[in-house]
Each structure stands twice: as structure tokens, then as C-alpha cells.
């Protein structure tokens, strides 16, 4: 939702330039504007920012495990694509950009999980970007899931046309139907695991747009809002789920756990 802030999980200090993960910091308090008594310096504190390509590459040197490396390399891939998605024409600006992008793509391909549906789709798209069209099509053909044909078909079409560029699914005028729901749920859950809570919310919102009668996605949203330390929004989504289906067990169970964590 555009009106909500989007916070990075990996950022850097603007004074010492050190890169760090937000979820590894000690929580010292929270600032809620005029309604809360806060430390004076909190009012003027600068907001954290998303890292650029250069800093993301620097962050690779501090990764502790393969999961972190995979996450950062996906972000690097996305950051290059953003140059085109945000209205630019050139993906490569510096003289070493193309080499850096290609090296990151190939390393990422080697560490993706071939048993994970989302990562299979990432691999097929990486192959298409790299110009390995036969590899892209082979992966897509081996994905036996009819619910994501709306994703597979455009990717296969572009691979057959030998197109490597970033594209928008909307340009294919795909019909809006409930077969997309499993994709948005899986991608939202993947983003949630990576700490990209705003991205997960966006995907759950898309799922709700496709099927407003399904209370499950409001329960998923409630879980995200709790992780973002927005309990009021979490409770609102539990209530929304129960307004859709007053007998939805998952909503009662998760809301009771929500209250229990708050000793209520």
C-alpha cells in the first residue's frame, strides 16, 4: 500500500558507513510522535535507507551463511532491474556494471534451491536475462503447476523470442483470476522469511484483491503487522478475517496467541 512506509532489513549507518541487519539490533524503545514521551534525539534521527548496488556488494563480505548471501544476491539482481523498472533505459551505468551483474547472476544460479518453486522461477528468469533461453524454457516446462501458468507463459514466450530484458506482466493483459493466489501466497511467505515485510504485505494485498472472500490472507497480514510492531493493525486484520468468516479457526487461534504474547 503506497501510503505505508517501506523499511529495509539491511542498511548502513550514515556516520560510520557500517552495514548492519536491523533485526539484529537491540531494541531500546520506540518513537510514536507526539503521543509518546521520547528521547529528544529520536525526533531528529534520520530514517534508514535501502542499500544501493555498491553497498549490497560490500554486504556480501559480512554474510554469515548461504541464506543471507542468497537474499543479498537477489536484492542485487532486483536493484539492477530497478534501473529499468523506475523509468530508466540503461541497466548498466558504470564500466564494470555488466561484469558485476553477470557474475552475481551466475553465482546466484548455483546457490538457488531447485526444489523450491519460487527459486525455480527465479532461476528460469535469470537464465532468460543471461540469454540462456533453452535453459529458461527447460525449467519452465518442468514446473508442473497449472496455477502459475499466468507467470510461465509470458516468460516462455519472451525466451522463445530471445528477449533478455525486464518486462511487466501487466503488458500481457493477463486475466485476473484466483489461479494467481498460490503464487502471491508463496512469494509473500518467501519475502516474509527474508525480512521484507512490506513486500510480503503487498503480495497478500494482491491475493485479497483477487479473492476478498478468503479470510486467510488477513491472518497472514496480521502476522506481518505484529512483526512490524504494529499491534493495532494486526488486531484489525484478525477482526477483518473473522468478519468474513466468524467460524474461521485459524483467526481465533492466532489472535489468542497474539493476546497471550501480550499477557492479555
Phi, psi and omega per residue, in radians:
X1 nan 2.174 -2.990
X2 -1.037 -0.498 -3.062
X3 -1.373 -0.203 -3.131
X4 -1.611 2.506 3.124
X5 -1.240 2.639 3.112
X6 -2.010 2.112 -3.045
X7 -1.929 2.365 3.074
X8 -1.382 2.655 3.054
X9 -1.601 -0.414 3.117
X10 -2.057 2.175 -3.086
X11 -2.598 -2.939 3.125
X12 -2.488 2.690 3.080
X13 -1.304 2.312 -3.096
X14 -1.390 -0.164 3.122
X15 -1.650 -0.852 -3.074
X16 -1.814 -0.107 3.093
X17 1.242 0.210 -3.133
X18 -1.349 2.390 3.113
X19 -1.585 2.432 -3.117
X20 -2.667 2.795 3.065
X21 -1.613 2.238 -3.115
X22 -1.077 -0.670 -3.063
X23 -1.275 -0.075 3.094
X24 -1.714 -0.041 -3.117
X25 -1.444 2.701 3.047
X26 -1.394 2.289 3.135
X27 -1.397 2.134 -3.100
X28 -1.860 -0.119 -3.134
X29 2.712 -3.114 3.103
X30 -2.434 2.619 -3.080
X31 -1.943 2.132 3.140
X32 -2.169 0.561 3.088
X33 1.290 -2.480 -2.995
X34 -1.247 -0.291 -3.065
X35 -1.425 -0.106 -3.049
X36 -2.241 2.481 3.024
X37 -1.361 2.063 -3.052
X38 -2.241 2.921 3.069
X39 -1.248 2.481 -3.076
X40 -0.989 -0.660 -3.079
X41 -1.192 -0.338 -3.139
X42 -1.181 -0.518 -3.111
X43 -1.130 -0.548 -3.071
X44 -1.835 0.081 -3.125
X45 -1.139 2.424 3.127
X46 -1.352 2.577 3.109
X47 -1.282 2.604 3.063
X48 -1.230 2.672 -3.088
X49 -2.209 2.730 3.048
X50 -1.233 2.540 3.141
X51 -1.379 2.557 3.025
X52 -1.467 3.136 -3.066
X53 -1.041 -0.751 -3.107
X54 -1.068 -0.801 -3.125
X55 -1.254 -0.584 3.079
X56 -1.103 -0.688 3.086
X57 -1.142 -0.648 3.101
X58 -1.155 -0.582 -3.127
X59 -1.165 -0.410 3.133
X60 -1.061 -0.488 -3.125
X61 -1.249 -0.264 -3.089
X62 -1.937 0.167 3.140
X63 -1.188 2.475 -3.104
X64 -1.672 -0.430 -3.083
X65 -2.670 3.092 -3.083
X66 -1.160 -0.586 -3.139
X67 -1.090 -0.791 3.115
X68 -1.122 -0.748 3.132
X69 -1.054 -0.761 -3.137
X70 -1.064 -0.776 -3.141
X71 -1.050 -0.814 -3.100
X72 -1.161 -0.689 -3.138
X73 -1.175 -0.591 3.043
X74 -1.144 -0.727 3.111
X75 -1.100 -0.656 3.093
X76 -1.098 -0.770 3.108
X77 -1.030 -0.821 3.118
X78 -1.086 -0.692 -3.088
X79 -1.099 -0.688 3.052
X80 -1.115 -0.764 3.140
X81 -1.106 -0.577 -3.129
X82 -1.054 -0.503 3.131
X83 -1.065 -0.559 3.097
X84 -1.521 -0.738 -3.095
X85 -1.098 -0.562 -3.087
X86 -1.478 0.239 3.049
X87 1.812 -0.047 3.113
X88 -1.396 2.903 -3.137
X89 -1.861 -0.407 -3.066
X90 -1.936 2.259 3.059
X91 -1.466 -0.543 -3.097
X92 -1.924 2.083 -3.091
X93 -1.838 -0.910 3.116
X94 -1.404 2.873 -3.073
X95 -1.220 -0.414 3.134
X96 -1.729 0.034 -3.051
X97 -1.037 -0.790 -3.071
X98 -1.116 -0.733 3.121
X99 -1.119 -0.752 3.138
X100 -1.092 -0.793 3.141
X101 -1.081 -0.814 -3.099
X102 -1.143 -0.743 3.121
X103 -1.076 -0.744 3.134
X104 -1.114 -0.749 3.139
X105 -1.060 -0.772 -3.080
X106 -1.226 -0.675 3.086
X107 -1.156 -0.718 3.122
X108 -1.057 -0.707 3.111
X109 -1.028 -0.611 -3.096
X110 -1.323 -0.317 -3.077
X111 -1.952 0.013 3.083
X112 -1.251 2.638 3.140
X113 -1.546 1.979 -3.088
X114 -1.225 -0.190 3.134
X115 -1.646 -0.079 -3.108
X116 -1.743 2.213 -3.072
X117 -1.048 -0.821 -3.129
X118 -1.056 -0.711 -3.102
X119 -1.304 -0.443 3.003
X120 -1.125 -0.741 3.122
X121 -1.142 -0.681 3.083
X122 -1.066 -0.779 -3.129
X123 -1.071 -0.776 -3.129
X124 -1.093 -0.678 3.130
X125 -1.244 -0.632 3.074
X126 -1.086 -0.766 3.104
X127 -1.063 -0.710 3.123
X128 -1.117 -0.768 3.114
X129 -1.043 -0.641 -3.109
X130 -1.400 -0.124 -3.132
X131 1.537 0.174 3.107
X132 -1.613 1.285 -2.948
X133 -1.196 -0.633 3.133
X134 -1.141 -0.684 3.101
X135 -1.134 -0.686 3.110
X136 -1.057 -0.875 -3.094
X137 -1.146 -0.649 -3.137
X138 -1.077 -0.769 3.128
X139 -1.106 -0.805 -3.114
X140 -1.056 -0.743 -3.123
X141 -1.145 -0.454 -3.119
X142 -1.561 -0.014 3.078
X143 -1.553 1.858 -3.087
X144 -1.651 1.308 3.138
X145 -2.572 1.784 -3.079
X146 -1.181 -0.354 -3.093
X147 -1.202 -0.306 -3.114
X148 -2.005 0.440 3.075
X149 -1.067 -0.495 3.126
X150 -1.140 -0.358 3.053
X151 -1.601 -0.800 -3.047
X152 -1.105 -0.756 -3.031
X153 -1.070 -0.844 3.100
X154 -1.099 -0.676 -3.131
X155 -1.132 -0.745 3.125
X156 -1.163 -0.694 3.129
X157 -1.032 -0.809 -3.120
X158 -1.196 -0.621 3.102
X159 -1.122 -0.703 3.113
X160 -1.170 -0.447 3.098
X161 -1.543 0.103 -3.116
X162 0.987 0.683 3.141
X163 -1.732 2.222 -3.124
X164 -1.824 -0.115 -2.940
X165 -1.401 2.772 3.043
X166 -1.130 2.480 -3.125
X167 -2.439 2.876 3.115
X168 -1.847 2.290 3.101
X169 -1.077 -0.544 -3.108
X170 -1.075 -0.458 -3.103
X171 -1.180 -0.223 3.131
X172 -1.640 0.031 3.114
X173 0.884 0.835 -3.119
X174 -1.264 2.454 -3.116
X175 -1.203 2.553 3.106
X176 -1.511 1.976 3.109
X177 -2.585 2.935 -3.009
X178 -1.266 -0.108 3.122
X179 -1.185 -0.267 3.113
X180 -1.385 -0.288 -3.018
X181 -0.940 -0.838 -3.132
X182 -1.029 -0.611 -3.135
X183 -1.136 -0.856 -3.105
X184 -1.144 -0.614 3.092
X185 -1.125 -0.844 -3.108
X186 -1.141 -0.747 -3.127
X187 -1.194 -0.650 3.099
X188 -1.094 -0.728 3.130
X189 -1.168 -0.627 3.095
X190 -1.130 -0.786 3.124
X191 -1.100 -0.650 3.117
X192 -1.091 -0.742 3.122
X193 -1.107 -0.564 -3.132
X194 -1.403 -0.113 -3.109
X195 1.539 0.087 3.107
X196 -1.531 1.321 -3.014
X197 -1.179 -0.665 3.130
X198 -1.158 -0.675 3.097
X199 -1.112 -0.679 3.102
X200 -1.124 -0.755 3.102
X201 -1.035 -0.727 3.140
X202 -1.040 -0.746 -3.129
X203 -1.203 -0.681 3.104
X204 -1.171 -0.575 3.070
X205 -1.135 -0.690 3.106
X206 -1.094 -0.710 3.123
X207 -1.109 -0.717 3.123
X208 -1.146 -0.644 3.099
X209 -1.073 -0.660 -3.132
X210 -1.348 -0.524 -3.121
X211 -2.550 1.481 -3.093
X212 -1.230 -0.189 -3.104
X213 -1.573 0.000 -3.096
X214 -1.695 1.945 -3.087
X215 -1.292 -0.287 -3.022
X216 -1.050 -0.656 -3.074
X217 -1.243 -0.431 3.043
X218 -1.255 -0.571 3.055
X219 -1.158 -0.723 3.086
X220 -1.088 -0.731 3.097
X221 -1.083 -0.702 3.132
X222 -1.044 -0.718 3.110
X223 -1.091 -0.673 3.110
X224 -1.151 -0.809 -3.115
X225 -1.091 -0.595 3.092
X226 -1.133 -0.726 3.109
X227 -1.143 -0.514 3.118
X228 -1.473 0.088 3.139
X229 1.059 0.789 3.055
X230 -2.160 1.250 -3.033
X231 -1.072 -0.564 -3.135
X232 -1.116 -0.725 3.129
X233 -1.199 -0.626 3.108
X234 -1.085 -0.839 -3.122
X235 -1.110 -0.649 3.119
X236 -1.070 -0.670 -3.128
X237 -1.327 -0.577 3.010
X238 -1.061 -0.783 -3.133
X239 -1.131 -0.642 3.115
X240 -1.127 -0.733 3.117
X241 -1.041 -0.734 -3.109
X242 -1.315 -0.413 3.055
X243 -1.259 -0.500 3.085
X244 -1.322 -0.767 3.133
X245 -2.460 1.733 -3.107
X246 -1.098 -0.215 -3.132
X247 -1.878 0.321 -3.073
X248 -1.389 1.839 -3.014
X249 -1.055 -0.745 -3.095
X250 -0.998 -0.627 -3.132
X251 -1.183 -0.741 3.127
X252 -1.132 -0.767 -3.108
X253 -1.103 -0.841 -3.086
X254 -1.239 -0.578 3.101
X255 -1.223 -0.635 3.110
X256 -1.143 -0.680 3.085
X257 -1.162 -0.644 3.080
X258 -1.028 -0.812 3.124
X259 -1.192 -0.671 -3.108
X260 -1.088 -0.713 3.121
X261 -1.101 -0.378 3.103
X262 -1.748 0.184 3.115
X263 0.983 0.705 3.090
X264 -1.957 nan nan
